[in-house]
Amino acid sequence: PALPRPPLMPSLTESLREALPRAMFASNPARVRYRSQDLVFMREDLQSRMRRNCILPPTEIEDAPAEKAARARAKAKAAAREARLERNEARAERRAAARAKKLRGGVGGGGEGGG
């Protein structure tokens, strides 16, 4: 790709410009002079460039440790949530059975003892 690239079109950044009136939408790469330093900022999808010549497709490459940890935490949360739901269901079933037993015992016991 040829550099420098033009900045983003004003029609694409119009709403953002209204929200952030002091924002600057520079070309790519953008050169900024800060005090005595020249800083260069560049937008580029380096990950796709690096993966272009991968032997294995990105889905088959082993995940990064942070992603594995996040996935493990999500699985643990899901397992805990499911266990909590099962406990609540079992508790509700026991309560319903106790209520039914109490109603049966109260109707049968009240009718025999009262008459």
C-alpha positions as CSV (number, residue, x, y, z in Angstrom):
1,P,0.0,0.0,0.0
2,A,1.1,3.5,-0.8
3,L,2.0,5.8,2.0
4,P,0.9,8.3,3.2
5,R,-2.7,7.6,2.9
6,P,-5.3,10.3,3.0
7,P,-7.2,11.0,6.3
8,L,-10.7,9.5,6.9
9,M,-13.4,11.2,4.8
10,P,-15.3,14.0,6.6
11,S,-18.6,12.3,6.0
12,L,-17.4,9.3,8.0
13,T,-16.2,11.4,10.9
14,E,-18.9,14.1,11.0
15,S,-20.7,12.8,14.1
16,L,-17.4,12.2,15.9
17,R,-16.3,15.7,15.0
18,E,-19.4,17.2,16.5
19,A,-18.9,15.2,19.8
20,L,-15.2,16.0,19.9
21,P,-14.6,19.4,18.3
22,R,-10.9,19.5,19.1
23,A,-10.2,16.1,17.5
24,M,-7.8,16.0,14.6
25,F,-8.2,13.4,11.9
26,A,-4.8,13.2,10.3
27,S,-3.4,11.2,7.4
28,N,-1.9,7.8,7.8
29,P,0.9,7.8,9.0
30,A,0.6,10.9,11.0
31,R,3.6,12.9,12.3
32,V,3.2,14.8,15.5
33,R,5.8,17.0,17.0
34,Y,5.7,17.1,20.8
35,R,8.2,19.3,22.4
36,S,11.5,18.2,21.0
37,Q,10.3,14.8,19.7
38,D,8.8,13.7,16.4
39,L,6.2,11.0,17.0
40,V,4.8,8.9,14.1
41,F,1.4,7.1,14.4
42,M,0.3,4.6,11.9
43,R,-2.9,2.6,11.3
44,E,-2.1,-0.8,10.1
45,D,-3.6,-4.3,10.6
46,L,-0.3,-6.0,11.4
47,Q,-1.9,-9.1,12.8
48,S,-3.4,-10.0,9.4
49,R,-0.1,-9.3,7.7
50,M,1.7,-11.6,10.1
51,R,-0.9,-14.3,9.8
52,R,-0.9,-14.2,6.0
53,N,1.9,-16.8,5.9
54,C,0.7,-19.0,8.8
55,I,1.0,-22.8,8.3
56,L,-2.1,-23.4,10.5
57,P,-5.2,-21.3,10.1
58,P,-5.7,-18.8,13.0
59,T,-8.5,-21.0,14.5
60,E,-6.2,-23.9,14.9
61,I,-3.3,-21.9,16.5
62,E,-3.2,-22.3,20.2
63,D,-4.9,-19.4,22.0
64,A,-3.0,-16.9,24.0
65,P,-2.7,-17.5,27.7
66,A,-4.9,-14.6,28.6
67,E,-7.7,-15.9,26.3
68,K,-7.4,-19.4,27.8
69,A,-7.7,-17.9,31.3
70,A,-10.7,-15.8,30.3
71,R,-12.4,-18.9,28.8
72,A,-11.6,-20.9,31.9
73,R,-13.1,-18.2,34.1
74,A,-16.2,-18.1,31.9
75,K,-16.6,-21.9,32.1
76,A,-16.2,-21.8,35.9
77,K,-18.8,-19.1,36.2
78,A,-21.2,-21.1,34.0
79,A,-20.6,-24.3,36.0
80,A,-21.3,-22.4,39.3
81,R,-24.4,-20.8,37.8
82,E,-25.7,-24.2,36.7
83,A,-25.0,-25.8,40.1
84,R,-26.8,-22.9,41.8
85,L,-29.8,-23.4,39.5
86,E,-29.8,-27.1,40.2
87,R,-29.7,-26.5,44.0
88,N,-32.5,-24.0,43.7
89,E,-34.6,-26.4,41.7
90,A,-34.0,-29.2,44.2
91,R,-34.9,-26.9,47.0
92,A,-38.1,-25.8,45.3
93,E,-39.1,-29.4,44.6
94,R,-38.5,-30.3,48.3
95,R,-40.6,-27.3,49.4
96,A,-43.4,-28.2,47.0
97,A,-43.4,-31.8,48.2
98,A,-43.5,-30.6,51.9
99,R,-46.4,-28.3,51.1
100,A,-48.3,-31.0,49.4
101,K,-47.6,-33.4,52.3
102,K,-48.7,-30.8,54.8
103,L,-51.9,-30.1,52.8
104,R,-52.7,-33.8,52.5
105,G,-52.0,-34.3,56.2
106,G,-53.9,-31.2,57.3
107,V,-57.0,-32.1,55.2
108,G,-57.0,-35.8,56.3
109,G,-56.1,-35.1,59.9
110,G,-58.5,-32.2,60.3
111,G,-61.4,-34.1,58.8
112,E,-60.9,-37.2,61.0
113,G,-60.2,-35.4,64.3
114,G,-62.8,-32.7,63.9
115,G,-65.8,-35.1,63.1
